[in-house]
Structures are given as C-alpha cells and as structure tokens.
Amino acid sequence: MDAPTEKFVALEADETTSMRGCGLANLTWVGVDKEELRQRLMMPEYIRLAMRDCIKRKDTTAIPDHLLLPGGAVADMAPHAPMVVFINPKSGGRHGPVLKERLQQLMSEEQVFDLTEVKPNEFVRYGLACLEKVAGEGDECAKECRARLRVMVAGGDGTVGWVLGCLGELNKDGTLPIPPVGVIPLGTGNDLSRSFGWGGSFPFAWRIAVKRTLHRASMGPVARLDSWKILVSMPSGEVVNPPYSLKPAAENELDQGLDVGVDAPLVAKSYEGVFYNYLSIGMDAQVAYGFHHLRNTKPYLAQGPISNKLIYSGFSCTQGWFCTPFASDPGLRGLRNILKIHIKKVYCSEWEEIAVPKNVRSVVALNLESYGSGSHPWGNLKPDYLEKRGFVEAHCDDGLIEIFAFKHGWHASFVMTELISAKHIAQAAAVRFELRGGDWKDAFLQMDGEPWKQPMSTDYSTFVEIKKVPFQSLMINGV
C-alpha cells in the first residue's frame, strides 16, 4: 500500500460519521483531506498545459517545446488516479457554475471541461491524443497518466451517454485502454448514475459530497456496460427531425436475415445511434416529446428536477396516458395496430416474430435495471418464472435486452412504484420493430430520454433495428 493510500485509510478510520439526508449515495461519510485529494488526481502542470493547448488549437502535430519537459518525466511523477471531469453547466438547476468552480478548486482548472466550451469528442481527438503523443516520445509520466486516466461526468444520463459514445470511438482505432467513467448526477432521471452506485439526485450538502465523490471515483472498481446500436430505416420521402443522438447513416445496413419483402421501400434513408438505457415506442414517448417541446420553447418553466417532474406529470394527464379521450377510438391507440416485433435469441441466427400484447400503449427495450428515476419495471423474477418463460436474470452486461410493455398510465404507475411488474414480452440479443401507418400518421419514440416524432407511411414500413455494440463501455462503480 502506497503512502497516499495509507493516509486515506487512516482518514476513513478516524473521521467516519453518519451522512444523512440527500446525498450522492447516502453512504457513510469519509473525511478526505483536500490537498491529499489534489495530489491523487492532479496531473503535472506541463501535461495539463500541453493538453489544453492542443484542444484550443485543435492540433496535436506540433506541441510547443516550452510546454514539455526536456527528456520527459519519470513515472513516479504521475498521480495515483489522474482524472478529468466533464460538466454540463445547464444541468443541476442553479448549481452548474458553482459546481464547476468547486471542481476546479479540488483538481485543477485544466482538468475540468465545460461541455459548452469543449466537447468530449474534442477532448478525445486532441487532448487524449496529445497525452498519447507525449507518452510516445518517451515521457514515462505521460504514459502512466494515460494508463491510469479516469473520467467523471457531471450531468444527466444524456450527457453521460454522450461522453461514453465519444470514448467508445477509441475501440475502433484500437486505442486502449478506454478510460472508465463515473457520474455526478445532475439530471432528472439519473438511471445510469443509480445503476452504478452514484445515487439519483444532486445532494443539498454538495460541497462536501463532491469531494467525497471524487475520492470514491479515484478508488472505485470498474464495471462493464452493454451499449446498443439503433438503425432507423424509413421511406426516403418521409421527413423526420431526429434527436441529437441520431445521425444520418451512410448505408442502409438492415439485417438481411429477415425478409422484409414488399414492406421495404425501394429507396430508404437511415439514421443510426447508440443507447445505454432504453428505447421506447408509444404513449410514454409522446408525453416526453410534448414535455421536451415545451422545455425548448419556454425554458423558464423547467428550472430543475422537481419542476420538470411536475410539468411531465401534467403532460401525462393531458395527452391521454391515463385516460383515452372519449372523442378518439381506443382501438387506434393500441400499438398492436401499427407494430410488429421480431427478435433474435442469444446464440441464434434466425429471427422470430413475437406477438404484441393486446391493448398495450407503450413498448420498452431496456438495458439497465433502473428506469424512470430508479424504478425496476422488469422486476426481480423468481427462478420458476424465468425457467417457464425461457428468461435469465437480467444484467446490464449480459448481451441481452429486456422488452416489456405498459397498458396505460395507471398500469405504468403501479409498475413504477414496484407494486407489480410490467408486461413481459421477450429477452433478446437483437430486436427489430416494424412500424406501419394507416389510421396513425405518426409514431413517437424516445431513446435515453431524447424523444422524436416518427412519420409513418401507409405503403411501406419503417424499421427500427437494435443490435449490441461489439465493445462494452467501462463504468466506475461508486458503491
């Protein structure tokens, strides 16, 4: 055990008190010395300045000599757990700017990145590449910093997914190791944060909690997380305004193992993206779409998690999630009218059609155990039931995704309070949803909290295909 670790253990033994109330994980408080923490996290100044310069210039080909040490530095100069933090200042209500300042005090200004100024892909392309370039020139300290680097994200699930996606690009180039990621929860749902022990809310005693969180992040074990690629293929004439996480796909790469026949358009356009938590189709996505539209047009109404949830609840009632308006035909609101589901089971190359249950108004494909601000809709299923349905116990790194449904808002409410489980449909290694119009002109989808309106053709189907990304993401476990 090295000297810094011994001091931290001593602090744990001498300064343990109860940390009650709202906290990042409501765990026992451990006193952490500020200077010891800085030594544990802060990279040498010459490395920090070189990385900042490369990011600012967006160039790593020529690092100024005055920013480097002649002959490089020895490995002993590297901190125990070099760390960078990405912060979304728009998250966490009014706390974003002051939290950023606090993080800079605990680490260094150059290791805290405001996402409105530096995007995670820019950090990967220029900052991380700078560190690798310096290491490649024989600097042992830079080499150790690159190998030990950890990342914290202060934001909601969408921000965390954004950073994970950018880091995941390193797999394609074989640029290893991939830095693991921890979370300071600033969003509304924070299901990724909950799933890995970082808690579900931003604590009131945040100044103390942030120091404790950085300490835990420097020592926490690394866990794995599946991620899922989504491909949306639609007739070329349809116009869609996709969320930020969906990008135009170069080619239509639908799995040809399933014959789509005459339902597939001759000319299609496609979008692709990656999600870590869930993809849903139906009324819940329609409610989310209405909420996001209001928040974008009237941002002053959504000032924090509590007000967001109140507005969200109002949309749930007004858009028919809890009761279908008498003027509309309830039969048209069941997804069975517009949706087909095909799945591939694990170790199986053949697609299998799965019946859509009657009268369900929302279908969800879920990767994490936590959904909708900490609920467990899949439930803790008994071994007998698992065996009967051909399921296995669900985990976020098992290569399987769980598909379930909600009948209506009341059903969803009982599920979210864990009084009952959701309507189980399937457990799959790949999924294809087929949407076809008719009496419905539009479907609503959402992916990790980002909703969009999906137009549907009466002549051709729109396909939404989900497949596992070959590489897993790395998460720091906060428990």
Salt bridges, closest charged atoms under 4 A:
ASP2 OD2 - HIS80 ND1 3.51
GLU12 OE2 - HIS215 NE2 3.63
GLU36 OE2 - LYS7 NZ 3.27
ASP53 OD2 - ARG57 NE 2.64
ASP59 OD2 - ARG57 NH1 3.35
GLU110 OE1 - ARG48 NE 2.97
GLU110 OE2 - ARG52 NH1 3.74
ASP114 OD2 - LYS100 NZ 3.29
GLU122 OE2 - LYS58 NZ 3.77
GLU132 OE2 - ARG146 NE 2.89
GLU137 OE2 - LYS133 NZ 3.74
GLU144 OE1 - ARG148 NE 3.16
GLU169 OE1 - LYS172 NZ 3.34
ASP226 OD1 - LYS468 NZ 3.85
GLU253 OE1 - LYS229 NZ 3.37
ASP255 OD2 - LYS344 NZ 2.75
ASP255 OD2 - LYS467 NZ 2.97
ASP263 OD1 - ARG436 NH2 2.49
GLU272 OE1 - LYS229 NZ 3.28
GLU352 OE1 - LYS345 NZ 3.73
GLU353 OE1 - HIS342 NE2 3.82
GLU393 OE2 - HIS395 NE2 3.96
GLU465 OE1 - ARG432 NH2 2.56
GLU465 OE2 - LYS467 NZ 3.90
